[in-house]
Amino acid sequence: MNSPAEIAKNYLEIGEGKVKMSFLKTFLLAIMAGMFIAIAGAGASIAVVSVETPSIAKLISGCIFPGGLAMVILAGSELFTGNCLLIIPCMAKTIKIREMIRNMLIVYLGNLVGGLLVCAMLVYGHTFSLFNNGMAEFAVSTAAAKTSLTFSDAFIRGIMCNILVCIAVWMGFAAKDVGGKVIAIFLPIMIFVICGYEHSVANMYYIPAGIMSMNEYGIGADGLNWLTFFVNNEIPVTLGNIVGGSFVGLMYWAIYLRKEK
């Protein structure tokens, strides 16, 4: 396996490769990542609805969702939360701040498109009619709960989430084979799911799925709409994800790459 110091050094080259990609390639890879995370979210939701005991359902959901990040890393795609680690080559001055910001904006928009595509296919293809519309009801209740969070709760849960996501990505770089990468990714992602932390890209699936299901399946939820999606959840969670991911990146830059005077 690669040591943490080797991972830090290797990420400088990885980061350069990310920011040098063309707009189109970056955007298309980001769409794929958004779709992978949304598909994992759908699978995790089906597990919750199909199991009667809430605690067991939560655990099974946590075991399924890591498949999303496994697809992102192994199939090759660009995920906004993981790309918060670009702060490492930025601090090492192998990439420019504007290059990092450009990459993250493109990836964020691509992730959103991918998440919405999967939402539309699942809702209007009536996958959510499973369990006598139980999937649709769960989607609406989940979305309503997420948009009911206070700004501070959403922000802090976003920080905790992306600390774990970026640690998962970091650990994935330690492994040199497919099996090792999957195992390394699994536990940190499972922890963030069962703890109920907030992931901006996952919420690009969870909340739009609830909004679309309201209209398609006639399920009501007060205060759930596109405005509350962005204002009450996506904005504070995204800011929290940036802080959490940047914290991980800055720590490893300071430990392994910062040059002592």
C-alpha positions as CSV (number, residue, x, y, z in Angstrom):
1,M,0.0,0.0,0.0
2,N,0.9,3.6,-0.4
3,S,2.0,5.4,2.8
4,P,0.2,8.7,3.8
5,A,3.3,10.6,2.7
6,E,3.2,8.9,-0.7
7,I,-0.5,9.6,-1.1
8,A,0.1,13.3,-0.4
9,K,2.9,13.4,-3.0
10,N,0.8,11.5,-5.5
11,Y,-2.2,13.8,-5.1
12,L,-0.1,16.7,-6.4
13,E,0.0,15.0,-9.8
14,I,-3.6,13.8,-9.5
15,G,-4.7,17.4,-8.8
16,E,-2.8,18.8,-11.7
17,G,-4.5,16.3,-14.0
18,K,-8.0,17.2,-12.7
19,V,-7.6,21.0,-13.3
20,K,-6.0,20.5,-16.7
21,M,-8.9,18.5,-18.1
22,S,-11.2,20.3,-20.7
23,F,-14.5,21.7,-19.6
24,L,-16.5,19.0,-21.5
25,K,-14.5,16.1,-20.1
26,T,-14.7,17.4,-16.6
27,F,-18.5,18.1,-16.9
28,L,-19.3,14.7,-18.3
29,L,-17.3,12.9,-15.7
30,A,-19.1,15.0,-13.0
31,I,-22.5,14.0,-14.5
32,M,-21.4,10.3,-14.1
33,A,-20.4,10.9,-10.5
34,G,-23.7,12.5,-9.7
35,M,-25.5,9.6,-11.2
36,F,-23.4,7.0,-9.3
37,I,-24.2,8.8,-6.0
38,A,-27.9,9.1,-6.8
39,I,-28.1,5.4,-7.8
40,A,-26.5,4.4,-4.5
41,G,-28.9,6.7,-2.7
42,A,-31.8,5.0,-4.4
43,G,-30.5,1.6,-3.4
44,A,-30.0,2.6,0.2
45,S,-33.6,4.1,0.3
46,I,-35.1,0.8,-1.1
47,A,-33.3,-1.0,1.7
48,V,-34.8,1.3,4.3
49,V,-38.3,0.9,3.0
50,S,-38.1,-2.8,2.7
51,V,-36.9,-3.5,6.3
52,E,-39.4,-2.9,9.1
53,T,-36.9,-2.4,12.0
54,P,-35.6,1.1,11.8
55,S,-32.2,0.4,13.4
56,I,-31.5,-2.5,11.1
57,A,-32.7,-0.6,8.1
58,K,-30.3,2.2,8.9
59,L,-27.4,-0.2,9.2
60,I,-28.3,-1.9,5.8
61,S,-28.6,1.5,4.2
62,G,-25.1,2.4,5.5
63,C,-23.7,-0.8,4.0
64,I,-25.2,-0.1,0.5
65,F,-24.5,3.6,0.1
66,P,-20.6,3.2,-0.1
67,G,-21.2,1.6,-3.5
68,G,-21.7,5.1,-4.8
69,L,-18.1,6.3,-4.0
70,A,-16.8,2.9,-5.1
71,M,-18.3,3.5,-8.6
72,V,-17.0,7.1,-8.6
73,I,-13.4,6.0,-7.9
74,L,-13.2,2.7,-9.8
75,A,-15.3,3.7,-12.8
76,G,-13.6,7.1,-13.1
77,S,-15.6,10.3,-12.5
78,E,-15.4,13.6,-10.8
79,L,-17.1,14.2,-7.4
80,F,-17.4,17.7,-5.9
81,T,-16.9,16.6,-2.3
82,G,-13.8,14.5,-3.0
83,N,-12.3,17.3,-5.1
84,C,-12.2,19.5,-2.0
85,L,-8.8,17.8,-1.6
86,L,-7.6,20.0,-4.4
87,I,-6.6,22.4,-1.6
88,I,-3.5,20.2,-1.3
89,P,-1.9,21.0,-4.7
90,C,-3.2,24.5,-4.4
91,M,-1.3,25.1,-1.1
92,A,1.7,23.3,-2.6
93,K,1.4,25.8,-5.5
94,T,1.3,23.2,-8.2
95,I,-2.1,24.5,-9.3
96,K,-3.6,28.0,-9.1
97,I,-6.6,29.0,-6.9
98,R,-8.6,29.9,-10.0
99,E,-8.0,26.5,-11.5
100,M,-9.2,24.8,-8.3
101,I,-12.3,27.0,-8.2
102,R,-13.1,26.5,-11.9
103,N,-12.8,22.7,-11.5
104,M,-15.1,22.6,-8.4
105,L,-17.7,24.8,-10.1
106,I,-17.9,22.6,-13.2
107,V,-17.9,19.4,-11.1
108,Y,-20.7,20.8,-8.8
109,L,-22.9,21.6,-11.8
110,G,-22.2,18.3,-13.4
111,N,-23.0,16.4,-10.2
112,L,-26.3,18.3,-10.0
113,V,-27.2,17.3,-13.6
114,G,-26.4,13.7,-12.9
115,G,-28.4,13.6,-9.7
116,L,-31.5,15.2,-11.4
117,L,-31.3,12.8,-14.3
118,V,-31.5,9.8,-12.0
119,C,-34.3,11.4,-10.0
120,A,-36.3,12.0,-13.1
121,M,-35.8,8.4,-14.4
122,L,-36.7,6.8,-11.0
123,V,-39.7,9.1,-10.3
124,Y,-41.3,9.2,-13.7
125,G,-40.3,5.6,-14.5
126,H,-42.3,4.8,-11.4
127,T,-39.6,2.9,-9.5
128,F,-40.9,4.9,-6.5
129,S,-44.2,3.0,-6.8
130,L,-42.5,0.1,-5.1
131,F,-44.1,-1.1,-1.8
132,N,-47.4,0.5,-2.6
133,N,-45.8,3.9,-3.2
134,G,-43.8,3.4,0.0
135,M,-40.7,4.6,-1.9
136,A,-42.4,7.8,-2.9
137,E,-43.6,8.5,0.6
138,F,-40.1,7.8,2.0
139,A,-38.5,10.1,-0.6
140,V,-40.9,13.0,0.4
141,S,-40.4,12.5,4.1
142,T,-36.6,12.3,3.7
143,A,-36.6,15.5,1.6
144,A,-38.8,17.3,4.1
145,A,-36.6,16.4,7.0
146,K,-33.5,17.6,5.2
147,T,-35.0,21.0,4.3
148,S,-36.3,21.4,7.9
149,L,-32.7,21.5,9.3
150,T,-31.5,24.7,10.7
151,F,-28.6,26.4,8.9
152,S,-26.1,25.5,11.6
153,D,-27.2,21.9,11.8
154,A,-26.9,21.5,8.1
155,F,-23.6,23.3,8.0
156,I,-22.0,21.2,10.8
157,R,-23.4,17.9,9.5
158,G,-21.9,18.9,6.1
159,I,-18.5,19.4,7.8
160,M,-18.6,16.0,9.5
161,C,-19.7,14.3,6.3
162,N,-16.9,15.5,4.1
163,I,-14.3,14.9,6.7
164,L,-15.3,11.2,6.4
165,V,-15.7,11.3,2.6
166,C,-12.3,12.8,2.0
167,I,-10.7,10.4,4.5
168,A,-12.4,7.6,2.5
169,V,-11.0,9.0,-0.7
170,W,-7.6,9.3,1.0
171,M,-7.7,5.7,2.2
172,G,-8.7,4.6,-1.3
173,F,-5.5,6.0,-2.6
174,A,-3.6,3.9,-0.1
175,A,-4.7,0.7,-1.8
176,K,-3.1,-0.5,-5.0
177,D,-5.8,-3.1,-6.0
178,V,-9.5,-3.0,-6.6
179,G,-10.4,-5.0,-3.5
180,G,-8.3,-2.9,-1.2
181,K,-9.9,0.3,-2.5
182,V,-13.4,-0.9,-1.9
183,I,-12.6,-2.1,1.6
184,A,-10.8,1.2,2.4
185,I,-13.8,3.3,1.2
186,F,-16.5,1.3,2.9
187,L,-16.2,2.1,6.6
188,P,-15.9,5.9,6.6
189,I,-18.8,6.2,4.2
190,M,-20.9,3.8,6.2
191,I,-20.2,5.8,9.3
192,F,-21.3,9.1,7.7
193,V,-24.6,7.5,6.5
194,I,-25.6,5.9,9.8
195,C,-24.7,9.1,11.7
196,G,-27.0,11.1,9.5
197,Y,-24.4,13.6,8.1
198,E,-25.2,15.7,5.1
199,H,-23.6,15.2,1.6
200,S,-24.3,18.0,-0.9
201,V,-24.2,15.6,-3.9
202,A,-26.3,12.9,-2.3
203,N,-28.8,15.6,-1.5
204,M,-29.0,16.5,-5.2
205,Y,-30.8,13.2,-5.4
206,Y,-32.6,12.9,-2.1
207,I,-34.4,16.3,-2.1
208,P,-35.3,16.6,-5.8
209,A,-36.6,13.0,-5.6
210,G,-39.0,14.1,-2.8
211,I,-40.0,17.2,-4.7
212,M,-40.7,15.3,-7.9
213,S,-42.6,12.6,-6.0
214,M,-44.9,15.1,-4.4
215,N,-46.2,16.1,-7.8
216,E,-46.2,12.6,-9.4
217,Y,-47.7,10.7,-6.5
218,G,-49.8,13.4,-4.9
219,I,-48.0,13.3,-1.6
220,G,-48.1,16.6,0.4
221,A,-45.2,18.1,2.5
222,D,-45.3,21.6,3.9
223,G,-42.3,23.8,3.1
224,L,-40.7,21.3,0.6
225,N,-39.9,23.0,-2.7
226,W,-37.0,24.0,-5.0
227,L,-36.3,27.2,-3.0
228,T,-36.0,25.4,0.4
229,F,-33.9,22.7,-1.3
230,F,-31.2,25.2,-2.2
231,V,-31.6,27.8,0.7
232,N,-32.3,25.5,3.6
233,N,-30.1,22.6,2.7
234,E,-27.9,22.7,-0.4
235,I,-26.2,26.0,0.4
236,P,-25.3,25.3,4.1
237,V,-24.4,21.7,3.4
238,T,-22.1,22.6,0.5
239,L,-20.3,25.2,2.6
240,G,-19.9,22.6,5.3
241,N,-18.6,20.1,2.8
242,I,-16.0,22.6,1.6
243,V,-14.9,23.3,5.2
244,G,-14.7,19.6,6.1
245,G,-12.9,18.6,2.9
246,S,-10.5,21.5,3.1
247,F,-9.7,20.7,6.7
248,V,-8.6,17.2,5.7
249,G,-6.5,18.5,2.8
250,L,-4.9,21.3,4.8
251,M,-4.0,18.9,7.6
252,Y,-2.2,16.5,5.2
253,W,-0.6,19.3,3.3
254,A,0.8,20.7,6.6
255,I,2.0,17.3,7.8
256,Y,3.6,15.9,4.6
257,L,4.1,18.7,2.1
258,R,4.7,22.0,3.9
259,K,8.3,23.0,3.6
260,E,9.9,23.8,7.0
261,K,11.8,27.0,7.1
